[in-house]
Amino acid sequence: MVAVGTILFSTGINLFLTPLGLYNGGALGISQLARTTLVDILKVPIPKNIDISGIVYFILNIPLFLLAYKGVSRLFFLKTAMSVLLTTFIVTIIPVPNPLIIEDPLTSCIIGGLTYGAGVGLCLYAGGSGGGTDILGIYFSKRYRNFSVGKINIIINGMIYIVCALMFDLETAVYCIIYAAISSFTVDRAHSQNIMVQVTIFTKQSGVAEAIMKEIYRGVTEWKGDGAYTHEETNILVTAVSKYEVNLLRRVVQRIDPHAFIIYNKIMNIDGNYLKKL
């Protein structure tokens, strides 16, 4: 899944963003600016069929690998390292199309943003990342409740696009901002571990709360209710999970009580002792 996500967002960059002279956000955007500086400004003789931004991107990720290993997990580090290596390879070898696949810049920004965001979101969903600022996003999301990968990307991208506006022109920066906004929104929608859901369960069977706590490791509040029509006693359970855990919770509940009544409500924020599992 990490490999598929990496191929998706890396290909999207070379096919939809680079041909317009636009710049990605995060570490890859910094790499593209470095490529422009070396090739167009400093006139370093680099073959035109090789995009060195992929190589620069790998170099920038080396210190972030240490943060991924120490600050997140070993498995996250391994998946991220694989993604970065694959990104370096794809971005370097895939030729930039000429003529353009999509002539209209706005359409290209939208398609590129959706492609990039979906690819990165898929990597995050699978427990890895595309490297660069995604590593910082996961790191800060684990430590600060209101952070998300998309929010971190918007902050860093804003700085990059200010540089773009100063180095090039305002139109380039505006198209880059449109692309960044769409891709960041798509990342946070695809990264379902960021989306929190309140679940209310009505069941007449015992043992549902214990199963949720044991198998999903989420706290449950339980009280007794009374059916207004049947006047039968009902167990009312309330818990909060990530969208990623909803299907698992449904299977756990329905295994014990196939007739349980479950209500799901998406929530924006949770204060208190809620573990964010990334």
Secondary structure, 3 states (H helix, E strand, C coil): CHHHHHHHHHHHHHHHHHHHCCCCCHHHHHHHHHHHHHHHHCCCCCCCCCCCHHHHHHHHHHHHHHHHHHHCCHHHHHHHHHHHHHHHHHHHHCCCCCCCCCCCHHHHHHHHHHHHHHHHHHHHHCCCCCCCHHHHHHHHHHHCCCCCHHHHHHHHHHHHHHHHHHHCCHHHHHHHHHHHHHHHHHHHHHCHHHCEEEEEEEECCCCHHHHHHHHCCCCCEEEEEECCCCCCEEEEEEEEEEHHHHHHHHHHHHHHCCCCEEEEEEECCCCCCCCCCC
